């Protein structure tokens, strides 16, 4: 993995030399870039950020699958008053994508209790 300056992240000194920014009113100064820019040279920080973004992406993919299944199959079985009302269902998709583990849990609990009733 290359750092922002295009060098190997192992050569931190070379990377920091390339990340110099001009001071106010000067063409080129010998000031180091802000602290956040220095951390871009470390491959570990970028790997962690990429991992967290991928984790969030897969979480939302799973939420999308759950929302489609719930809105097509589950909502009519759980809430009888929602039967036939299709205009509001797309409004539920963002919320279900975020709290899909709770939706699955409540769906399972309500299906179990529904089966117990005579």
DADA-V277425 format. One record per pair of residues at least 4 apart in sequence whose C-alpha atoms are under 7 Angstrom apart, sorted by the first residue. I is the first residue (numbers start at 1). J is the second residue. D is the distance in Angstrom with one decimal. If there is no record, write none. Layout:
# DADA-V277425
i->I j->J d->D
i->I j->J d->D
This chain:
# DADA-V277425
i->1 j->43 d->6.5
i->2 j->6 d->5.5
i->2 j->7 d->5.5
i->2 j->8 d->5.2
i->2 j->9 d->6.0
i->3 j->7 d->5.6
i->3 j->8 d->6.3
i->3 j->9 d->5.5
i->3 j->40 d->6.2
i->3 j->41 d->4.4
i->3 j->42 d->7.0
i->4 j->40 d->6.2
i->4 j->41 d->6.2
i->5 j->15 d->6.0
i->5 j->18 d->6.1
i->5 j->19 d->6.7
i->7 j->15 d->6.3
i->9 j->41 d->5.4
i->9 j->42 d->5.7
i->9 j->43 d->6.2
i->11 j->15 d->6.3
i->12 j->16 d->6.1
i->12 j->41 d->6.8
i->13 j->17 d->6.2
i->14 j->18 d->6.4
i->15 j->19 d->6.5
i->15 j->41 d->6.6
i->16 j->38 d->6.6
i->19 j->32 d->6.5
i->19 j->33 d->5.6
i->20 j->30 d->6.2
i->20 j->31 d->5.7
i->20 j->32 d->4.7
i->20 j->33 d->5.2
i->21 j->28 d->6.9
i->21 j->29 d->6.6
i->21 j->31 d->6.0
i->21 j->32 d->6.3
i->21 j->33 d->5.6
i->22 j->26 d->5.9
i->22 j->27 d->5.9
i->22 j->28 d->4.5
i->22 j->29 d->4.6
i->22 j->31 d->6.8
i->23 j->28 d->7.0
i->23 j->29 d->5.6
i->23 j->31 d->6.9
i->33 j->37 d->6.0
i->33 j->38 d->6.8
i->34 j->38 d->6.8
i->35 j->39 d->6.8
i->36 j->40 d->6.9
i->40 j->46 d->6.9
i->43 j->47 d->6.1
i->44 j->48 d->6.2
i->45 j->49 d->6.3
i->46 j->50 d->6.1
i->47 j->51 d->6.0
i->48 j->52 d->6.2
i->49 j->53 d->6.2
i->50 j->54 d->6.2
i->51 j->55 d->6.1
i->52 j->56 d->6.2
i->53 j->57 d->6.1
i->54 j->58 d->6.2
i->55 j->59 d->6.2
i->56 j->60 d->6.2
i->57 j->61 d->6.2
i->58 j->62 d->6.2
i->59 j->63 d->6.2
i->60 j->64 d->6.1
i->60 j->97 d->5.8
i->60 j->98 d->7.0
i->61 j->65 d->6.4
i->62 j->66 d->6.2
i->63 j->67 d->6.0
i->63 j->96 d->6.4
i->63 j->97 d->3.9
i->63 j->98 d->6.5
i->63 j->100 d->5.3
i->64 j->68 d->6.2
i->64 j->97 d->5.5
i->65 j->69 d->6.3
i->66 j->70 d->5.9
i->66 j->100 d->6.5
i->67 j->71 d->5.9
i->67 j->93 d->5.9
i->67 j->96 d->5.6
i->67 j->97 d->6.3
i->68 j->72 d->6.0
i->69 j->73 d->5.7
i->69 j->74 d->6.9
i->70 j->74 d->4.4
i->70 j->75 d->5.8
i->71 j->75 d->5.4
i->71 j->89 d->6.6
i->74 j->78 d->6.1
i->75 j->79 d->5.7
i->75 j->82 d->6.8
i->76 j->80 d->5.7
i->76 j->82 d->5.9
i->76 j->83 d->5.1
i->78 j->110 d->6.8
i->92 j->96 d->6.2
i->93 j->97 d->6.1
i->94 j->98 d->6.5
i->95 j->99 d->6.3
i->96 j->100 d->5.1
i->96 j->103 d->6.9
i->99 j->103 d->6.5
i->100 j->104 d->6.2
i->101 j->105 d->6.3
i->102 j->106 d->6.1
i->103 j->107 d->5.9
i->104 j->108 d->6.1
i->105 j->109 d->6.2
i->106 j->110 d->6.0
i->107 j->111 d->6.1
i->108 j->112 d->6.2
i->109 j->113 d->6.3
i->110 j->114 d->5.9
i->111 j->115 d->6.3
i->112 j->116 d->6.6
i->113 j->117 d->6.7
